[in-house]
Amino acid sequence: MPAADLESRLRAAFPDAEIVITDLAGDGDHYKAKIVSEVFRGLPRVRQHQLVNKALADVLGGVLHALALETAAPAD
């Protein structure tokens, strides 16, 4: 999965987010995504990650082999 496709999917799910995608292995299927969104405010980290996983459910474990997540709400 190209990084641009991953970012596009995340932007569709979290339109207000600041998103940074890092290709961890240079192979197009191991990424790190840093997502900062107001949607995550007040949610525990596990719930934040569940929301991201839900947005990518159809590609996780298939086209997208591995995704490390860093999620947070914006700083005030």
N, C-alpha and C positions, 0 to 999 in steps of 0.2 A: 504494500500500500504506500503510495507516495506521501510524503509529509504534507504536501498541500491538500491532499484529500482528507487526511486525518484532521488537519486544522479546520478545513471547511465543515466537516461533520461536527466538530466541537463548537465552532462558531454558531452553527444552526441550533445546537442544543443550549448554548450559553451565550446569547447575543451580546450581553454587556461585558463579557469577560476579556481580560488580558490573557493571551495565550502564547506560550513559547514552547515550540516543539524542538526536541533535540534527538537526532538520529544517533543511537548509542553504539551501533555496530557497523554502520555504513551499508547495511544490507536491505534497508527499506521495510523491515518488519520488527525491529526492536527500537522502541522510542521511549523517551521521557516527555511527559506533558506537564507543564506548569500552568495551572488554570487559576486565575484570581477572579472571583465572581461574587456579586452581592447575593446570589442564590445560596451560597454556602454559609452566609452569616447565621450564627447560632447553632449550626449543625455540627455534630461530632464528625471527626475525620472519616470514620468508617461510612457514615451516611453520605458524605460528600463523594467518596469514591464509588459508592453504589450508584449515585446519580450519573457519574461519568460512565461507569460500566454499562448502565442501562442505555445510554445514548449510543454506545458502540457495540451493543450486544450481538448484532448480526455479523460483525467482523472479528471480534475478539476470539482468539484461539484458532482462527482460520487465516484469512489474509493478513490480519494483524496478530503476529505471534506473541509479542510481549510489549507491555506498556507499563512503565513506572509512572506513578502519579504523585504530583505535589499540588495540593489544592489548598485554597485559603479564601477568606473574605477580604475585601480591600481594607487597608489600614485606614483608620479615621483621621 
